[in-house]
Each structure stands twice: as C-alpha cells, then as structure tokens.
Amino acid sequence: ELMIVVVIIGILAALAIPRFMRATTKSKQSEAKQILKQVYTMQHAYRQEKDVYWITASVASAAAPAAFSSIGVDIGASARYSYSIASTDAGATNFTATATSGILDDDATVDTWTITQAGTLTVTSDDAL
C-alpha cells in the first residue's frame, strides 16, 4: 500500500511541477508587459510635447534602472528584463520598445516582448512555452 501511495505522489508531482513552472514564468512576464505599456504611454505624452518619440541607445535594466527617466519610466532595481527603445527612421516618427529577459525558468529560452507606437504588444520569444 505504501508503494502505491509513493507511485501516485510521483505521478502527481510529475504532472504538477511543469504546470507550476509555466505559471511562475507567466507571472514574471507581467513585468515586461507592464513596463512596455508604461513606455508606450509615456512615449505618446513625450510626442505630444516634442513632436517626435524619445529614442535612446541606453538600455534600462536592474543595473541602470533610471535610463528611461527622461520619459518618466523607472525600471526598478529588481527588474528581470532589459529594455531598449529604437526607431526605424531618423525623424523618430515611430518606435519599438523591446524587453528581453535572462532565463526565467530551467530551459535556455529567453523571453522577448515588443511594443510599437501603434500599441501592438507582441511576444517574439516566449519562455513560458
């Protein structure tokens, strides 16, 4: 009887642990979504004032949490992602903000999210899969 209980516990653990890891990774992804939406909002406020989007070569991360303070976005010292903002034209009439994580779980996949000036939030590499 004890052996049957041990086998059942093993099967339940084998089913539950991967689901728990995916749920944990998805909760970590909420940071990227929240910060990118904040960048989007502040970029549009900046453009209302300056007629261009704010573009920088700086990368905001836990090591440089105030890199985007010019547009009112502070990343925070415990950030799991690094953030960048780029434009495809010299006039800064568009932007793409990107969030790239380190490894969020036990595989080698990194997590990458982008948001554009149109507000399109896209995952280009999903570590939760």
N, C-alpha and C positions, 0 to 999 in steps of 0.2 A: 504494500500500500504506500509506503513511504517513497518508493521508487517511482510510482505512478504520479504522486504529487510533485516530485522533483522534475519529471518529464513535462508535466503540464506547466509548471512555473517557467521552465526553459522555453517552451513554445510561446507562452505569453510574452516573455521578455524579448524573444526574437522578433515578434510582431510589433511590440510597443516601442522599442528603442529607435528604430529608423523613423517612425512617425514622430516621435518626440524630437529627434534631431531636425527634421524638416520644419516642425512648428517653431523650434528655437531659432532656426535660421530665418524664417519668415518674420519673426518678431524683430530680429536685428535689421532686416531690410526696411523696416518702418522708419529708421533714422534717415536713410538715403532719400526716401520719398518725401519726408517732412522737410528736410533741408533743401532739396531741389525745388519743392513748391515755394519755399520761402525765397529762394534765389529768383524764381520766376516772378513772384510778386514784387520784389524789390527792384528787379531789372526794369519792370514796366514803370514803376514810380520814378526811377532814375531817368528813363527815356522821356517821360513827361516833362521833366525839368531840363534835360540836356539835348534832347532830340537824337540821341544815339544810345546804344546799350553800353554798359560798362564792361570792358574786355580787359583781361589781365593775363600775364604769363605766370602769375603766382598760383601756387597750389595750396588750398586750405586743408588742414588736417589737424590731428591732435597735436602735432609738433608746431603748427602755425595756425592756431585757431582764429586769429584776428585778420587773416589775409584778405577776407572779403568785407572787412568793417567799413570800407568806403561806401558800400551799398547797404549797410546796416545788417549784415548777416555775420553772426559769430558762430563758429562751428562747435566749439566746446572742446575741452581738454581730454574728454573721454571718447572722442569720435572714432568709429570703426572704419570710416571711409575717408578717402582723399577726394577733394572736389576741385574741379577746374572749369573755367569758362572760356570759350573760344568763339570766334566769328569766322564765317567763310568769305567775308568781304572786308576791304579796307575801311569802308564807311561805317562799320559796326551797325548795320541795319538789321542784323539778325544775330542770334547767339545759340549756342548749345552748351548747356552745363552738364557735366559728367561727374558721377560718383562712382569710385572704384574702391572695392574693399580689399582687405587682405583675405585670407582664407577664413570663412565664417564657421566651417564645420570640419569634418575629418577627411574631406576629399581635397584635391588640388585645384578645384574650380574657384575662380574669383567671381565676385558679384559686380556687375556693371550696369548702371542706370543712367539714362539721359533725359533731359527735358529741353525743349526748344522754345523759341519766342512765341510759338503758337500754343504752348501749354501741353504739348504731347509728351507724356511720360512713358518711357519705353525701357524695358529690361533687355539689354543686349547680351548679357551672360548671367544666367540665373543659378546661383549656388544652392538654391533650395530644391532643385530637382533631384 
